[in-house]
Amino acid sequence: MDENKEMDELFEEETPIESEAEENTEPETEEVPEVEEEPVVEEAEEIPEVVEDNAAMQRRIYMKDLEDKLRTKLGRKVKISDTGKKKTVELSFEDDDDLGELLKTLVGQDIFD
């Protein structure tokens, strides 16, 4: 039983940490400056514009690539336009014979039969 009394007495004694905590009852606080946050909504509104610009740029690049491929395949000037409602593919030819060769290439030999 003496051991229990000794243990109780040890716990009842005031420790230096407890006495310091009791003496300093006011908690220390630091002033934190307020930070103005920018609204996230404004940033989100800008994203669709960037996506649209990127999509339009990718489409222009794709159309130019198609023009280059057709120019190489057909051996003539090619222009693809897809602005507004009117979409066109322009193929150049030099004379009637050249037009005939172009049409044969596009739809086959039986175009004139």
C-alpha positions as CSV (number, residue, x, y, z in Angstrom):
1,M,0.0,0.0,0.0
2,D,2.9,2.4,0.7
3,E,3.7,2.2,-3.0
4,N,0.2,3.4,-4.0
5,K,0.5,6.4,-1.5
6,E,3.8,7.3,-2.9
7,M,2.4,7.2,-6.5
8,D,-0.6,9.3,-5.5
9,E,1.7,11.9,-3.8
10,L,3.8,12.1,-7.0
11,F,0.7,12.8,-9.1
12,E,-0.6,15.3,-6.7
13,E,2.6,17.3,-6.7
14,E,2.6,20.3,-9.0
15,T,4.9,19.9,-11.9
16,P,6.9,22.8,-13.3
17,I,5.0,22.6,-16.6
18,E,1.6,22.8,-14.9
19,S,2.7,25.8,-12.7
20,E,4.0,27.7,-15.7
21,A,0.8,27.0,-17.6
22,E,-1.3,28.3,-14.6
23,E,0.8,31.4,-14.3
24,N,0.5,32.3,-18.0
25,T,-3.3,32.1,-18.5
26,E,-3.5,34.3,-21.5
27,P,-2.8,32.4,-24.7
28,E,-0.2,34.0,-27.0
29,T,-1.7,35.0,-30.4
30,E,0.0,36.3,-33.4
31,E,-1.7,38.7,-35.7
32,V,-2.2,37.1,-39.1
33,P,-2.5,39.5,-42.0
34,E,-5.7,39.0,-44.0
35,V,-5.1,37.7,-47.5
36,E,-7.5,38.7,-50.2
37,E,-8.4,35.7,-52.3
38,E,-9.2,36.1,-55.9
39,P,-12.5,34.5,-56.8
40,V,-12.1,31.1,-58.5
41,V,-15.2,31.7,-60.7
42,E,-13.4,34.4,-62.7
43,E,-10.6,32.0,-63.5
44,A,-13.1,29.3,-64.5
45,E,-14.8,31.7,-66.9
46,E,-11.5,32.2,-68.8
47,I,-10.9,28.5,-69.4
48,P,-13.6,28.1,-72.1
49,E,-12.2,31.0,-74.1
50,V,-8.8,29.3,-74.0
51,V,-10.3,26.0,-75.0
52,E,-12.2,27.6,-77.9
53,D,-9.1,29.4,-79.1
54,N,-7.1,26.2,-78.9
55,A,-9.8,24.2,-80.7
56,A,-10.0,26.9,-83.5
57,M,-6.2,26.8,-83.8
58,Q,-6.2,23.0,-84.0
59,R,-8.8,23.1,-86.7
60,R,-6.9,25.7,-88.8
61,I,-3.8,23.5,-88.5
62,Y,-5.8,20.5,-89.5
63,M,-7.2,22.2,-92.6
64,K,-3.8,23.5,-93.7
65,D,-2.4,19.9,-93.3
66,L,-5.3,18.6,-95.5
67,E,-4.5,21.3,-98.1
68,D,-0.9,20.3,-98.2
69,K,-1.8,16.6,-98.6
70,L,-4.2,17.3,-101.4
71,R,-1.7,19.6,-103.1
72,T,0.8,16.8,-103.0
73,K,-1.6,14.1,-104.2
74,L,-3.3,16.1,-106.9
75,G,-0.3,18.1,-108.0
76,R,-2.1,21.5,-108.0
77,K,-3.1,24.4,-105.9
78,V,-5.8,23.6,-103.2
79,K,-7.7,25.9,-100.9
80,I,-10.0,24.7,-98.2
81,S,-12.3,27.3,-96.6
82,D,-14.7,26.5,-93.7
83,T,-15.7,30.0,-92.5
84,G,-19.4,30.6,-91.7
85,K,-22.0,28.5,-93.3
86,K,-20.2,28.3,-96.6
87,K,-17.6,25.5,-96.8
88,T,-15.6,25.1,-100.0
89,V,-12.7,23.2,-101.5
90,E,-11.1,25.0,-104.4
91,L,-8.9,23.1,-106.9
92,S,-7.0,25.0,-109.6
93,F,-6.6,23.8,-113.2
94,E,-4.8,25.4,-116.1
95,D,-7.0,24.5,-119.1
96,D,-9.7,22.1,-120.3
97,D,-7.4,19.1,-120.6
98,D,-6.1,19.7,-117.1
99,L,-9.7,19.9,-115.8
100,G,-10.4,16.6,-117.5
101,E,-7.4,15.0,-115.8
102,L,-8.5,16.4,-112.5
103,L,-12.0,15.1,-112.8
104,K,-10.7,11.6,-113.9
105,T,-8.5,11.6,-110.8
106,L,-11.4,12.6,-108.5
107,V,-14.2,10.4,-109.8
108,G,-12.7,8.0,-112.2
109,Q,-12.2,7.4,-115.9
110,D,-15.9,6.9,-116.7
111,I,-16.8,10.5,-116.1
112,F,-16.8,11.2,-119.8
113,D,-18.5,8.0,-121.0
